[in-house]
């Protein structure tokens, strides 16, 4: 069985999506439609911008979404998923690809999500840190014992977990994690504490937009970051998507469940190849591929 997986923030790179734009009329039309919907020339930044310009959350999120969702669209009959999943932001790309939400609605939600998260980051100085080489349970325990707000945010693969929270609390947790034997506990160059309680203002803002968006029955199950299990009910998908901003991304658990449910090939749709690497670290016996059109 084939699982199609969609990357999140951090997968962007200068020139992303230009091959799609150049070689597919359908892709070109969708990119130009995206410029109109967003009200600015995102394709110019994607194709010609610097890495620094692409890092801005309000650019990064729609850029990664567009690359992934448009690639899935132009694959046509070659896109035949038995199941899909997306890492954080990638969940919205996956929901467009499996026909739960329309392309334009997905783009609007992604842009709203990016702006809301940016705003939440400005309210409370916060950060994230990658922790390597410790069991998840020990990282969770140390976070729970650290003063202030710091939580496990991204379960990327065994031995690789990202924590998120207030700057001081994250720094304290990093010191405790290193003392507990972490190979590394290093701050990430991000604007705030994604997937933590500090994203509550963004969750509330995005929830209103999600509630107003039409969700339909998908063509295949999605394994959502919050639930980690196969979901096909449109109202459940909506509920899980709303919860996602303040809840952890359970990527390890989602991949494990997809494999348990029969996935043997994972195809990454979008920029970069980060997810292929993470999937292999979860289970080296599965096949990983890059989607092509």
N, C-alpha and C positions, 0 to 999 in steps of 0.2 A: 504493500500500500504506500501511496505517496503523500507526504506531508509537505505543504508549501509554507515556508516561514518568512516573515517580513521584519527587517531590521528597524531599530529605533534611532534616536538621537546619538550622534557620534559616528555614524556610518558615512556622513557626507564628505565630499572631496571636490576640489575645483574641477570644473568641466563635466560634472555629473549630469547624466541624462542627454548629453549632446548627441551621442550616437543614435539614440532613439529618435530624437527630433529630426536628425538628418536623414534617417533611413526609413521612416514610417510616416505616411501622410496622416494616419489616424493619431499617432503620437503628437505630431506637430499641431494638429487641431486642438488636442486636449491641453497641451502646454499653453497655447495662445488663449484658450478659454480660461485657463487658470490665471493668467495675467489679468484678464478682465474681471474675474470673480474677486481676486485679491486687491485689485486697484493699484498694483505696482508691478513692475517688470521683473518678476522673480526669475524668469528664464535667463535674463541678462546676468543676474548674480550667480545662478547655477553654472552657466556656461563660461562666463568670463571673470567672475569675482574671485577674490583671494580666499584662502582658508580662513582668515580672520573675519571677513565679511560673512562667510557661510556659518560662522560659529554663533551668530546672534540668534537666540531662541526663536524669534518671530520669523526668521528666514529658514533656519535649520529644519524645523518641524515640517512646514509645508514642502520644503525641497525634498526631504527624504520620502515623505508621503507621495509626492508627485512621481518621483523616480520609480517607486515600487508599484503604485497603483496603475500607472500608465504602462509599465512593462507587463504586468499581468494582463492588461487589456489587449495589448498588441500581440501577445502570445496566441490569442484566439483559441483554436481547438487544441493547441499544445498545452493549454492550461487546464489540466484535469485533476484537481485535487480530491483526495479522499478525506482530507482534513486540512485545516489551516491554523496558524497561530502567529501572533506578532509580539515582538519584544517592546513593551511600553507603548510609545507612539505607533509602533508597527501594528498594533492591534487594530487601529483605524484603517490602515492600508489593507489588512487581511479582511476586514468587514466589507470594504468596497469590492475587493477581489472575489469574495464568495457571495456577493450580491445581497448582503443584508442591508446596506445603505447605498444610495446613488453616489456617483463620483463627485458631483458638485456639492452635495450635502456633506460628504466626507471631508472635502477640502475646507468647507466653511467651519466644520467642527474642529479640524486640525488647527486652523488659524486662530479660532476662538480659544482653543486649549493653550496654544503658544502664548498668546497675549495675557491670558489669565494666569498662567504659570509665571510669566515674567513679572507681572504685577505682585503676585504673592511673594516672589523672591525679594522684591524691593521693600515689602512691609517688614520683613524679619531677616536680618543677616544670617545666612545659613549655608551649609555646604554638604558635600558627600565625600566618602573615602572608600577606596578599594582595599579589601582585606584578603590576603592570600595565605593559604596553608593551614587554616584552622577548620575544625568541624563547625557546621552551621549552629548547632545547639550551644556550643561554647561562645560563639559570637553573640548570639541572642542573649545569653546569660549575662555577659559583660555589659552589653548595651542596657539591659534592664537594671543593672546595678550602678550605672553611671549617672551622676546628678545631671538634671536638665533633660532636654528632648534629644534622644538619639535612638534610632531603630534600624533593624535590618530592612533594606529597601529593594535590593536586586539579588535574587538567588540565581546567579548566572550559570554556574556549573559546580560540581563538587570541588571544594577548596577555594572557590572564588565567590565572595559575597561583598556587596557594596552596602555601606551603612550611610545613614542620612539624618541630618538634624541641625541643631544650633551649633554654631562654630566652636564655642568653648566645649560643649558636650562631645562633639565629634573628636576634637583634639585629645580630650581626656580619655575617651574610649580607645583611640589609636594607641596611646601610651600603654594602657592596660592590656590591649590585644597583643602588642609587641612583647610585653612582659610574659604573656601567656604562651608565647611561642610562635606568633604569626611570622611568616617569612617576610611579609611586607604589610604595612598599614599606612597608605599614603593618600593625601588629599587629592581630589580630582579637580580639574579646571572647569567647574560648573558654576552656574549663577545662583544655585540655591538647593534646598533640600527636597528634591523630587521624591515622590512616593513615601512621604512622611506626614504626620499630622499638621505640619506647617503649610501644607498645600490645601488646607481646608477652604480658604477663601476662593481658590481656583476651582476646587471641586464643586462648590455651591454655584459658581458662575457657569461652569460647564454643564452642570446637571440641568439647568434651565434650558440650555440650547439642545441637549440630548433629548430631553422630554418632548421638545417641539419637532424633532426630526422623525421622519417615518422609517421604521425598521421593519423589514419583511423576513419571511422564512428563508434561510440561506440555502445554497446549493450543496453545502457539506458542513459538518460540524466545525465549530471553532473552539480551540482550547484556550480559554481566557486566562490572563495573568492572575486574576483573583481566585478563580474557581479551580483551575488546572485540569478540569474534566471536559468532556465533549458537551458542547451546548448548541442547541438548535432552536430553542424557543426565543422568539424575538424579544419578548419582555424581559426574560432572564438575561439575555445579551446586553440589553440596555442597562439593567440594574448593575451588572458586573462592570460595565464600562464607566458608569458614574463612580463606582467605588474605587476604580483603579488609581486615581491620582493620589489618594492618601494611603493606599494599601501597597504591600510589597509586590514586586514582579516575581512571581514564582516560576521562573523559566526552567530551572532544573526539574522541578516537579511536573511541569507541563510536558516536557520532552519525554520524561520517564513514562508518563501516562499515555502519550501518543504511541510510544514503542510497545507498551503493554497492550494497547488496542490494535496493534498490527502494523504500525508504520515501520518500513524498512529503508525507505529513501527519503531524505530531507532535501528539499530544493529551496535555496535562498533566493528571494525575489526582491531586487533592489540594489542599492549601492553597497560596496564592500563585501567582505566574506566573514565578518565577525561571528555570525550565528553558526556557520558551518563548523568553525573551530569549537564553539561552545557545545554544540550537539555531539561532536566527536569525543569531547571530554566527559560528557554524560555517559555515552556508550560508543566505544570505538568500533563495534561490529556493524553499525549502520552505514549506509552509503550517503554521502553528501554531494550535492551538485550546485552549480550556479545556474540560475534561470537564463535562458537565451531566447531571442525572438527570431 
